[in-house]
Amino acid sequence: TNKSVPAFTTARGYHFYSRVLSQQANPSLSFPTFTMTESNDNNKDASWKSFKPEDLSGRARYGLCISSVVPRPIGVISTVSSKDEDGVVNCAPFSYTSLSTHDPPIVTHGIVLSGGKKKDTLVNIEATEEWVFNVLTVSYLEETNACSASVPPEANEMELNGLETLPCQFVSPPRVAKANVAMECKLWDKKEVFNDHGEHTTTIVMGRVVNFHIHESVLKDGQEDNDPRVDLKKLQAVGRAGDITYWPVGVNDDNILAMPRPK
């Protein structure tokens, strides 16, 4: 028995996990070692604190949100200021990012205004209705972090930070050459978010993926050409947590858990 994993009980904290294990067809299936604490249901003396968002300052609310919703995918978004040859390339990372549906493939990014002004990424998306969602991996994490610096609109973050590019097929912005997974996106819809004071704080853009670029080195072995998959360990993706923390930074056998769904 692995002493670092508590015995399974019918307590809410472990009931689902226990139910899944009981349905495994392969009893020899092994699980990675986790350090787990007892369920709060078993600790009647546990102290809870509740926080109403409107009672917190903007800075505190931000810190609580990004440290609670973890990990978050990071979309390294590349855009251009216009579709003509004079369009300036922009590149920046955004962690308010998600996949919302696969039919059709829709990705979303929450682009927060800075000091009440729209960021270049949002300005470009609204102007061209196109962008590339480059998936962040360990291979270009430092360059991407540098792209988060505030620079003038006429500056090309990719050139400034040594990121080479590759052309796309259906959208004007280039993709990051080091991004082993990149998605060409066209604006499907957007939603402007206003706070309780009526101030525009964020625009959520929803993009329809019109083309996937997947490097052969990260494709899962054994898949047919018409049924591709990205291999998690080969990809070595990077996510975002609270404060200035990137997490996870790649993966290994010790922090991956494959758990079949119950029937």
Long-range contacts (C-beta under 8 A, 24 or more apart in sequence): 2-33, 4-33, 4-34, 4-35, 4-36, 5-31, 5-33, 5-34, 5-36, 6-36, 6-38, 9-39, 11-39, 11-41, 11-42, 12-39, 12-41, 13-38, 13-39, 13-40, 13-41, 13-42, 14-39, 16-262, 19-262, 20-259, 20-260, 20-261, 20-262, 23-260, 23-262, 23-263, 24-260, 31-257, 32-253, 32-254, 32-255, 32-256, 32-257, 33-254, 54-196, 63-242, 63-243, 66-95, 66-240, 66-241, 66-242, 66-243, 67-241, 67-242, 67-243, 68-242, 70-239, 70-240, 70-241, 70-242, 70-247, 71-239, 71-240, 71-241, 71-247, 71-248, 72-96, 72-97, 72-98, 72-239, 72-240, 72-241, 73-97, 73-98, 73-99, 73-135, 73-237, 73-239, 73-240, 74-135, 74-136, 74-144, 74-238, 74-239, 74-240, 74-246, 75-107, 75-109, 75-133, 75-134, 75-135, 75-136, 76-133, 76-134, 76-135, 76-136, 76-140, 76-144, 76-147, 76-176, 76-179, 77-109, 77-121, 77-131, 77-132, 77-133, 77-134, 78-131, 78-132, 78-134, 78-158, 78-165, 78-173, 78-174, 78-175, 78-176, 79-120, 79-121, 79-124, 79-125, 79-128, 79-130, 79-131, 79-132, 79-173, 80-124, 80-128, 80-130, 80-172, 80-173, 81-120, 81-123, 81-124, 81-127, 81-128, 81-153, 82-127, 82-128, 83-128, 83-130, 83-172, 87-128, 87-172, 88-153, 88-154, 88-155, 88-156, 89-156, 89-157, 89-158, 89-159, 89-165, 89-173, 89-174, 90-120, 90-121, 90-124, 90-153, 90-156, 90-157, 91-147, 91-156, 91-157, 91-158, 91-161, 91-163, 91-176, 92-119, 92-120, 92-121, 92-147, 92-148, 92-157, 93-136, 93-144, 93-145, 93-147, 93-148, 94-121, 95-239, 95-240, 96-202, 97-133, 100-206, 104-208, 104-209, 105-183, 105-208, 105-209, 106-188, 106-206, 106-207, 106-208, 106-209, 107-133, 107-183, 107-185, 107-206, 107-207, 107-209, 108-204, 108-205, 108-206, 108-207, 109-133, 109-204, 109-205, 109-207, 110-193, 110-202, 110-203, 110-204, 111-202, 111-203, 111-204, 111-205, 112-201, 112-202, 113-200, 113-201, 113-202, 113-203, 114-150, 116-199, 116-200, 118-203, 120-153, 122-203, 122-205, 123-153, 124-173, 125-187, 125-205, 126-190, 128-172, 128-173, 129-186, 129-187, 130-171, 130-172, 130-173, 130-184, 130-185, 130-186, 130-187, 131-171, 131-173, 131-185, 131-205, 131-207, 132-168, 132-171, 132-173, 132-174, 132-175, 132-176, 132-182, 132-183, 132-184, 132-185, 133-182, 133-183, 133-185, 133-207, 133-209, 134-175, 134-176, 134-179, 134-181, 134-182, 135-179, 135-180, 135-181, 135-182, 135-183, 135-235, 135-237, 136-179, 136-237, 136-238, 137-178, 137-179, 137-180, 137-181, 137-235, 137-236, 137-237, 137-238, 137-250, 138-236, 138-238, 138-249, 138-250, 139-178, 139-180, 139-236, 140-176, 140-178, 140-179, 141-238, 141-246, 141-249, 143-178, 145-246, 166-213, 168-211, 168-213, 169-211, 170-210, 170-211, 171-210, 171-211, 175-213, 179-213, 180-214, 180-215, 180-217, 180-218, 180-235, 181-212, 181-213, 181-214, 181-215, 181-218, 181-230, 181-235, 182-212, 182-213, 183-207, 183-209, 183-211, 183-212, 183-213, 184-209, 184-210, 184-211, 184-212, 184-213, 185-209, 185-210, 186-210, 232-256
